[in-house]
Structure formats: C-alpha cells, structure tokens
Amino acid sequence: MKTVIKIEKLSKEYRLGTIGYGTLREDLQGWWARLNGRRDPNTIIGSNINKNLNENRILALDNINLEISEGDRIGIIGKNGAGKSTLLKILSRITTPTVGSAKIRGRVASLLEVGTGFHPELTGRENIYLNGTIYGMTKREIDGKLDEIIEFSGISKYIDTPVKRYSSGMHVRLGFAVAAYLEPEILLVDEILAVGDAEFQKKCLGKMKNIGSQGKTVIFVSHNMNAVESLCDKVIVLVKGKLKFIGNQKEAIQYYTENALEDVRGEVSWKRKEDAPGDDRVRLKAIRIISDGVINANPDVDQEIKVEIEYWNTQPGKRWVGFWLVDSLGYPIVTPSNSTDYTTKPDVWFDKTYPIGLFRSTCIIPKSLLNPGQFSINLHINGSSVIDNIISEINILHFNIIEKVNNNKFSFSKTTGAIRPRLDWNTNQLKEN
C-alpha cells in the first residue's frame, strides 16, 4: 500500500499569553519586546514577563510518529485536550508543527468546525464553487458534482441563501457534502458530525465507508465509540499529546476505556468542611466504594458493591442524595437515590427533614450485575426539590469491575452490554399436538 501521510517526530507547542495581532508590525514589536525581557506593548492577555516561559508552555502534541496508507480508515480517540483536533489542523495545513514534519501526498478535504471554509456572504451554491476551486477542481468538474452535493446535503430549498443565515446543522450538512463529493484523496473529519441529527450522521458514516472502499483515506475524530468501531479499521489513542496505542478498533477502544480514562480510585474524601464541595447547608465529606469489607477501586464482578456517601448537614432541612452510575463511554446505567429511605410515595419523598450532623447514605449494587469494565459516579445532593441543587460532582469517582479467572489474575472478559445480571431461566420440553 502506498503511504499517503507520513508524520515524523511531530510536536506542537502553545505558549499561554502569547498571541498574534494580525499585522507584521505588531507581531515584530511583541517579538522584540519579549526578546529583550520587556513587556509586550501590544499585549491583550496579561502576563508576567519575569515568569519562566516553561511554566506557560503546553505540548498539545508530543513526538508523534505515524504512517497512514492509501485506503486506510483511521479513527482518533482520546479525552478532551488529548491533541486530536490539533493533529487534524496540522494535516489540514491550518497550523504548523513546532518540531517535526507531516508529509501528505494527495488532495485533502477537511471538515473541522462549523462553517469552516465558507464565506458568510456567499450563498450555499457559490460556496460549493469556491471550495471546489480551492481544492483545485475546474468549473466543469464542480458542475458534474453539484446536483449530488445539493441532494446529499438536504438543503436544496436554501442553496441560494447566504450561508450566514444557515443554522449550525445546515452548515454541517453542506460542509460534509462539499468535503465528501469534491473527490478528495484524503478526508479529515472532526467531531463536528455530532452537530447533525441521527439520520444525517448515519448518511455521513455510510459515505465515509464508501470513500474508504474506493481506495481513499479517511481520518475520523470522534467521542462516539460506536461510530468509530463501525467506520474505522484502525484506531489511534492519544493521551495528553502522546500516541499511546494504535491497533484495530476493538483493541484500541478497549485500551482507551481501560487505560486512557481517569485513574480509578476507591475513595475521595475531605478532612475540612471549608474545602469540601457544597454550601452552608451541606458539605460532602467522602464517597467510597466498599467491596469485601474494604475500600476497593477494583471490585470483583461476583462481589456485592457498597457505595458510601458521607456528608455534613450544617442546617436542618430536606435532603435528597443520589448518583448516576455511568459506563466508560458516558452512558447512564442506573440512577439510584435515597428517596426510598423513608417513603415509597413519590409526592412526599422530600418530606423527611435531616437535623444538623454527620450522615452516611449507602447504596448496595448487587453482585453479578455489572459487566467487567470501568464505571464512574456523578454525585448529586439536593435540598427542598429536584431543582434545588446543593452538590453536583461529575465523574467524582472511577472504579473498575474486574473478573478473576482460575489463575487468580484479573480479566476484562465481558458479555455484550454494561450489565450482565444472572436471570432465572427454565426450559421444558413440550408435547406436540
């Protein structure tokens, strides 16, 4: 297979507080001032000139080496801030690397942000011709693709309206149609598809598969693991600007969910009330996972799991304590609460008043309910109503459900889905008529 993208020792560094001003004169003034240790006369973002520059530097990408072949469908996954969009911007020639190189062979079309590449005063039709010309196509070539682009976008009614009047969804529809149909040899697509509706996303994924099957290269950035698994044949995992893993989609997604997410912890606690989340009514003291009688960040799938939430109630009042249990991809699994502590009547579930003191609310997750994998807790404590939010801590605690195999080593083997309850089955042979 022919190599179409070759990335060697690529790094991208940003300096906090350092900006460009739009004119060569002002940029040179700022550069000369910093070189001589003086304050930049044009600075907009305040900064301390005596501060060590190393403290204000961020490596968005760190020593990336990668080769992508013709016809590859590559997924790039990672947490926010991992460097995914920065890598696509370098490949799109929007920004340049600080160190290293990214060599590209072929015509590149990219869809990175809503409205990218569109002139707001031009109509949708005029922007199609503008983008086609930028891609190096002749008017006759664009004419041959025009009807397909308009039909795919689904905005034919507004194609002669200036794009400044388009919604974000219309921008994405037209942008993807232009990028996909103007015969790119390399298509770069960022998370922007999340703006479109489900039907349009399905159309886009189908089109990208079709482009890949024609021997063209697709690079797709997304937080939607189902879309990545469906489209891509190879996936890259970025962690804090570093390339941590590359492999087939199932292996890469498993690596990401097991290793690239936040560190698992069995307990989060605060010693002093004033440092803890909350207000003058309630302060969170601790939240922990208990398994087999001890704090455990890696409970076994066949063990009962206890979630303990401790909090200082500093004013008498009604309290609702609950959490969202979510899987590694952010999907809610269950949302238990202490509303069943004292009543099963929904209309009076806030009637219990808590006095001043230290409280512990406990929730039991039955054994053999959750599948092996990583889970997290979004904690909520409310006052007199569901909209009276006192504490809301997202992803406050992460833990792994593991499964011990015969040799007592840990395994992440799992069935399909986030849960795997042991349900009762019964099979009987029936007499035929």
N, C-alpha and C positions, 0 to 999 in steps of 0.2 A: 504494500500500500504506500502511496506517495504521501510524504509528510507535508501538511499544509500550514501548520503552526508549530514553530519551534521557539520555546521560551528557555532562556539560559540565564541563570544567576540573577533573576529579576527581583528587584526590591523597589518599593515605593515609600518614600518618607514624606510626612507632612510636618510642618512647623506650626505650632499653635501661636496665634497672634500675628503671623506673617501673611500678608495678603497682597494682591496685585491691585493697581489703581486704574488700569485701563489706558494709561499713556506711558510712553517710554521715558519721558522726562521725570515723572513722579516715581516710577519704578527705580530709575537710576539714583534719584535723591535718597530713596529709602535704603537702597543697597549701600550707597556711600556712607550714610549715617551709621548703619549697623557695622560696617567695616571699621569705622573709626570709634566705635563704642559710644556714639551719641544717640539721643532719642530721635526716632524717625519723625521728621516734620509733617509727614502726611498720614501718620498712623490714625486709624479709626478704632481699632481694638487696642485698649490699653495694655501695656506690658512693661515689665521691669527690666531695663537694659542690663542691670547687673546680675540678672539671673543666669545661671548656666544654661546654655542653649540645649544641652542634652535633656534637661528636665521638660523642655517644651517640644520634644520631637516624638512623633508616633510613627512606628513602622506599620503601615497598612498592609504591605506585602513583604515577606522576608525570605529571600533566596529561593525563589520558585524555579524549578527546572521541570519542563514538561514538553512532550511531543504529542501532537494530535494529527491523526492520519485522515486522509480523504474518506468521507463517508461515515466517520465516527459521529455518534450521538452522545455527547458528553454532558452529564449533569454536574453542577457545582452546588454543594450544600455546606452549611455551616451556620453558626449563630450570627445575629446581627453584629456588624463590626468585624467579621472574620476576614474581610477583604474581597468578597465575591464581586461586588459591583465595581470595585477599583480595578480588578483584573479585567473585567469586560471593557471598562473605559480605556484601559491601555491598549487592548486588542482593537478597539474602535478608533484609536488614534485621537481620542478626546483629551487624554493626558499622556504625559511621557513618564517612563520609569526613572527613578533616581539612579539606579545601578542596574546593569544587565540589559538584555535585549529581548524583544518579542518580534520574531520574523514571521511574516504572513505571506502566503502565496495564494492569490485568488481574490475575487471581488467579495467584499464584506458588506452585509446589511445588518443593521443593529436596531433593536427596539429596547431602549434602556429606561426612558422616563416618558411620562405622559406629554405628548406634544413635541418630543424631540425631533428636530429636522423639519418642522412645519413653520411656515411663515403665517402669523395670525391674520394678516390682512388678505391673504390669498384664499381662494375657495379650495374645497377639497380636491376638485379636478385639477386646478392649477398646481396644487402641492404635489399631486401624483407626478406631473410632468417635471416639476422642479427636482424632486427626489430621484426620478429616473435619470435625469441629466447628470446629477451629482454622482450616481452610480456608474456613469459612463455609457448609458444607453442612448440610442438615436431616437428621434421622434417617431419614426416608423415602428421601432421595436416597442416603444411605450404604447402606441396606438393598438398594437396587437394584443396587449395585456390589459388594456383599460377596462373593458367590459367585465373580465374575470375579477379584477381588483374591486370594482364597484359592487359586483354581486356578492363577493365574499364578505365585504365589509358590512353589508346590510343597511347602508345609509344612503341609498340611491336618491331618496327624496331630498336629502340635504347636500348632495355632492357639489352643488353650485352655490352653497352658502359659505361665507368666510369662516375658517376654522376657529376663529376667536369666539364664535358663538356655539361651538361644539361642547358637549359635556365630556367629562373625563373618559366615560365609556366609549363615546363616539371617536374620541382621539385614538384610543387604543385599537378600536376596530379598524379604522383606516390605516393607522400606523403599522399594524401587523400585516394587513393585506398588502400594503405597499412593499414592506420588507420581504414578504414571502413570495410575491409574484413577480418581482422585478429581477428574477433569475440570479440570486446571489449564489456564490460558491461556498460561502461561509455565512451562516445565520446566527447572530448572537441575540438571545432573548433573556431579559432580566425578569424579576418577579412581577413586572408590570402587568402580566396576564391576570393577576389576582383582581384587577380592577374590573375586568369584564364579567359578564354573567356566566352561569354554569354551562349553558348551551354553547356560547361562543368559545369558552375555554376548551370544550370538547372538540370543536371545529379546529381550533388552533393546534391542539395536540395531534389531531389526525393529519393536519397539513404538515407539521414538522416531521412526523413519521414518514410521510410521503417524500419530503425533501431528502431525508436521510436515505431512503430506499433508492433514490436516484443517484447516489454516489456523492451527494453534497454533505457538508459538515454542519452540524447543529450543536451549539453550546447553550445550555439552558440552566439558568439560575432560579431556584425556587425553594420555598419552605414547605411546599406540598409534596410529601414523600410519595404519595400515591401517584402523582403526576410524574415525578422523577422516575419511579420504578416502571411506570407504563411506557415512557418515551425512550429512556436512555439505555444504552448497552454498557456504558462505563460511567462511573461516578467518582468525583474528586471531593474529598473532605478537607475544608480549610478551617484551621483553628488559630485565631489570633495572628493571621497573616502567613502562617506556615502551612505547607501542604503536608497533611498528616497521613492521608491514606488515598490510594487510588485502586479501584478494582471494579468488579461487576456490581450492578445496582443493589442486589440483596446484601452482599458483603459490606458495601460501603454504608448503606443505611443502618445495618446492624452495628457497625463500628461507631457511627455517629451517635446512635441512641445509647450505646453502652459506654462510650469513652469521651465524646466531644461535648456532651452537655455538662451542666454544672456538677461539681463534686457532690457525691452523696454524703449526707450527714444524718446521724441518728438523733441529734438533738440541737436545738437552737435556744439559747437562754440569755437572760439579762439579770444582773445582780442588783442594779439600781433602778428604781421606778422611773426616775427622770430620764434615763437613757432608753427606756423601752418604748415600743410603739403604743400609741393610744392618746388619750386626752385626760382631763381632770376627773373623768368618770371611771375609766377602765384603763389599766396598763397591762400589757402582755408580759408574763414572767418567763414562760417556756412553752415549747412544743416539742414533743419527742415521740419516737417510735419504740415500743416495747415488744420484744419477742422472746419467748422462753424465759421470761422474768428479768431480762436485762435490756438496756438501751442497745438497739441493733439497727444499723443502717442497711443490713443485708439479710432481712428475714427470709426464712425458707418458705417455699410455696405451700408446704404442708403444715405450717405453724400458724396459730392464731396471732393476729397483729393487733396491738392496742395503740391507739393514738391518744396521747395525753396532752391536754391544753390547760396550762395554769395561768391565772390572771389575777391581778389585784383589783378588787372592786372598791374604789375610793369614795363612791357616793351611792346611797341606796337607789335602786332603780331596776327596771325591767331589762333583762339581758337575753339576747339570742346568740348562741355560739354555734358555728357550723363551718364546713370547709368543702371545697371542691377537690375531689381526687381526680387528677388528670394523668393521662399516659404521656409517653416520651414525645409524642407529636403534638401535645397540647389539647387533645380531645377529652372533654369531661367524661368520667366513667360513672361517678355517683356523687351526690351532694348531700351527705348526712348532716343533721343538726340536732341540737339538744331540745328541740321542740317537743319531743316525746318523753322528756324527763318527767313531766308533771301533768300532761294532759294529751288526749288524743283528739280534742275538739279544735279544729283549725281556727275558729273565730275567737278563741280565748287563749291562744298559745303564748301570748305575751303578758298574761295576767300575773305570772309569778314575779314577785319583787325580791331582788337579791340584796341582802344587807351589806354593810361595809365588811371587808375581809378578803382573805386569800381563797380562791376557788380552784378546783380542778374538774374539768369536764373530760369524760373518757368515752371513746367510741371504739367498739370492737369490730374488726374486719375478720370475718370467718376464715378459717384455713381453707386452702384449696379453692379460693375464689379468684384470686388474681393470677394472671399468667406471668411467667418469668419476664423480667424487663425492668425498665426504670419508670418510676412514678414520682409525681410531685404533688404538693398540697398548696392550695390557695386558701388562706385562712380569713374568715370574716367574723367579726363580733359587732352586733348591732344593739341599739338601745330600745326605744319605745316602739319602733316599727322597722319594717324591712328597708326603708329608705334612710333611717337614722343610723348611718354607718359610723362606727367608732374606730374600728381597726379593719384594714383591708391589706393583707400582705400576700402578694402574688409570688408563687414559687418559693415560699418561705422554707420549705424542707423537701429534700430529694432523697429517695431511698430506692434500693434495688430489691426486687423479688428474685431470689435465686432458687435453683433446684439442685439438690445434692444427688449425685449418681453413686453407683455402688462403691467406687474407689474413694468416696468422700471428697471428690473435687467438685468445684462449682461448675454449673452448666446453665446456659440460657436457652435450652431447647424449649420450644413452646408450640402450642397449637394456634390456629388462626384466631385472632381477636385479642382484646385486652383482658378478658376474664375467661376462666375455664372451670365453672362450678361443677361439682360432681352431682349430676342429676340422676334420679332413680329411673331405671329402665326395666321393662318387663316384656318378655316375648313369649307368646303362646302359639302353639300350632292350632289352626282352625280346621274344622271339618268342612269339606267341600260339599255343596248341595248335589 
